[in-house]
Amino acid sequence: MRYWRVERKSSEGQLDLGRAFDLMSAIGHEDVNAMAGAILKTVASAAPIVQCTIFAYEFGNRPRTVAVADRRGGRFLQDIADSYARHYYALDGNQSVIAPASSRQDCAIVLHQQASDEIAHAGYRAACYQRPNVSDRLSLLVQPAGDIWLSVNFYRDSAQGQFGPGEIAAIETLAPLFAHGAQHHYRLNGQPLQGAGPMMLASLRRHCPDLSKRELDVLRGVLEGLTAVEIADAMGLQPSSVITYQKRAYKRMGISSQRQLFALCLGPQAA
């Protein structure tokens, strides 16, 4: 696995105007997957890629799928994206880029490469690489706001092997176009209204930075009014595991009840 900051380069060759127009037209489109589809078509000039996903990582929560596109059609990729968001996102190498300690405010664009054989976790590797027949992934990461990152992901079919240096260089040249297009689309169509849940969760993260991602996911469910069974179903866990994560989080924060949790979110002196 490796990641690096994209430096602006002078473009070589020409971008097909029809594909560029499709990409611009997809910004804010009512079809939620139009942006991923337009990016997938445009990037074909740089390298053979079979799938594209766009995820939003907001306020340290588990990722939300903004758009998907699969040359093979169907909702298979959507199911894979859902599985990633529920079970495996914390194992993703992208987390080393989007972690709060490495948060950037200078509109940097970062590329991260992660091949199937570099993933140690068998479940993650099977669900997100082997099952969809992916050998390599190149992720374009950009930060539209302080607590928000977008990830535009390009997936390589196993028959095509890993990305070559020339293909990566060609994608890197197009990266600013994709990054700015994805950011504008997110602001127009992909960004949900910031409800109480995400904002309160951000407050908890500031209060207790040691909370794990699983603990934060459980607390998010509690703040949204879900039961332990409903949270367990959303996270793919047993209800007993949810209760364990909740108790562990409460202990870290020095509280013992749901009432104190809400008080902690709403005011620094309330808890």
Solvent accessible surface area in square Angstrom, and as a share of the most:
residue,aa,sasa,rsa
1,M,101,0.45
2,R,121,0.44
3,Y,101,0.38
4,W,55,0.19
5,R,122,0.44
6,V,13,0.08
7,E,111,0.50
8,R,173,0.63
9,K,109,0.46
10,S,103,0.66
11,S,83,0.54
12,E,163,0.73
13,G,70,0.68
14,Q,185,0.82
15,L,57,0.28
16,D,82,0.43
17,L,154,0.77
18,G,42,0.40
19,R,89,0.33
20,A,23,0.18
21,F,143,0.59
22,D,64,0.33
23,L,0,0.00
24,M,90,0.40
25,S,55,0.36
26,A,5,0.04
27,I,39,0.20
28,G,30,0.29
29,H,79,0.35
30,E,158,0.71
31,D,71,0.37
32,V,90,0.51
33,N,52,0.27
34,A,21,0.16
35,M,0,0.00
36,A,0,0.00
37,G,20,0.20
38,A,7,0.06
39,I,0,0.00
40,L,8,0.04
41,K,113,0.48
42,T,0,0.00
43,V,0,0.00
44,A,38,0.29
45,S,78,0.50
46,A,16,0.13
47,A,4,0.03
48,P,65,0.41
49,I,2,0.01
50,V,18,0.10
51,Q,1,0.01
52,C,0,0.00
53,T,1,0.01
54,I,3,0.01
55,F,6,0.03
56,A,0,0.00
57,Y,9,0.03
58,E,16,0.07
59,F,19,0.08
60,G,23,0.22
61,N,7,0.03
62,R,48,0.17
63,P,7,0.04
64,R,71,0.26
65,T,34,0.20
66,V,14,0.08
67,A,1,0.00
68,V,14,0.08
69,A,14,0.11
70,D,23,0.12
71,R,123,0.45
72,R,120,0.44
73,G,38,0.36
74,G,77,0.74
75,R,145,0.53
76,F,70,0.29
77,L,4,0.02
78,Q,42,0.19
79,D,55,0.29
80,I,10,0.05
81,A,3,0.02
82,D,52,0.27
83,S,25,0.16
84,Y,12,0.05
85,A,11,0.09
86,R,88,0.32
87,H,57,0.25
88,Y,35,0.13
89,Y,5,0.02
90,A,49,0.38
91,L,81,0.40
92,D,4,0.02
93,G,14,0.13
94,N,1,0.00
95,Q,21,0.09
96,S,59,0.38
97,V,0,0.00
98,I,21,0.10
99,A,34,0.26
100,P,90,0.56
101,A,109,0.85
102,S,35,0.23
103,S,47,0.31
104,R,65,0.24
105,Q,140,0.62
106,D,78,0.41
107,C,97,0.58
108,A,5,0.03
109,I,12,0.06
110,V,2,0.01
111,L,0,0.00
112,H,2,0.01
113,Q,21,0.09
114,Q,0,0.00
115,A,3,0.02
116,S,18,0.12
117,D,113,0.59
118,E,74,0.33
119,I,8,0.04
120,A,102,0.79
121,H,84,0.38
122,A,64,0.50
123,G,27,0.26
124,Y,2,0.01
125,R,58,0.21
126,A,43,0.33
127,A,18,0.14
128,C,11,0.06
129,Y,3,0.01
130,Q,108,0.48
131,R,141,0.51
132,P,3,0.02
133,N,67,0.34
134,V,4,0.02
135,S,19,0.12
136,D,0,0.00
137,R,9,0.03
138,L,0,0.00
139,S,0,0.00
140,L,0,0.00
141,L,0,0.00
142,V,1,0.00
143,Q,13,0.06
144,P,23,0.15
145,A,46,0.36
146,G,31,0.30
147,D,64,0.33
148,I,6,0.03
149,W,10,0.03
150,L,0,0.00
151,S,0,0.00
152,V,0,0.00
153,N,2,0.01
154,F,0,0.00
155,Y,22,0.09
156,R,14,0.05
157,D,20,0.10
158,S,51,0.33
159,A,98,0.76
160,Q,67,0.30
161,G,30,0.29
162,Q,91,0.40
163,F,12,0.05
164,G,23,0.22
165,P,120,0.75
166,G,56,0.54
167,E,39,0.18
168,I,11,0.05
169,A,45,0.35
170,A,37,0.29
171,I,0,0.00
172,E,18,0.08
173,T,43,0.25
174,L,25,0.13
175,A,0,0.00
176,P,19,0.12
177,L,55,0.27
178,F,0,0.00
179,A,0,0.00
180,H,74,0.33
181,G,3,0.03
182,A,2,0.02
183,Q,13,0.06
184,H,93,0.42
185,H,2,0.01
186,Y,3,0.01
187,R,121,0.44
188,L,130,0.65
189,N,62,0.32
190,G,9,0.09
191,Q,70,0.31
192,P,58,0.36
193,L,173,0.86
194,Q,65,0.29
195,G,36,0.34
196,A,68,0.53
197,G,11,0.10
198,P,31,0.19
199,M,95,0.42
200,M,21,0.09
201,L,0,0.00
202,A,2,0.02
203,S,25,0.16
204,L,0,0.00
205,R,43,0.16
206,R,170,0.62
207,H,100,0.45
208,C,13,0.08
209,P,110,0.69
210,D,106,0.55
211,L,13,0.07
212,S,45,0.29
213,K,62,0.26
214,R,53,0.19
215,E,0,0.00
216,L,10,0.05
217,D,2,0.01
218,V,0,0.00
219,L,0,0.00
220,R,48,0.18
221,G,4,0.04
222,V,8,0.05
223,L,14,0.07
224,E,88,0.39
225,G,58,0.56
226,L,66,0.33
227,T,77,0.45
228,A,30,0.23
229,V,98,0.57
230,E,85,0.38
231,I,5,0.02
232,A,3,0.02
233,D,104,0.54
234,A,33,0.26
235,M,1,0.00
236,G,37,0.36
237,L,44,0.22
238,Q,125,0.56
239,P,49,0.31
240,S,76,0.49
241,S,38,0.25
242,V,0,0.00
243,I,77,0.39
244,T,67,0.39
245,Y,47,0.18
246,Q,37,0.16
247,K,136,0.58
248,R,110,0.40
249,A,0,0.00
250,Y,19,0.07
251,K,174,0.74
252,R,111,0.40
253,M,14,0.06
254,G,68,0.66
255,I,16,0.08
256,S,93,0.60
257,S,39,0.25
258,Q,92,0.41
259,R,173,0.63
260,Q,44,0.19
261,L,0,0.00
262,F,59,0.24
263,A,18,0.14
264,L,13,0.07
265,C,14,0.08
266,L,135,0.67
267,G,16,0.15
268,P,121,0.76
269,Q,165,0.73
270,A,64,0.49
271,A,62,0.48
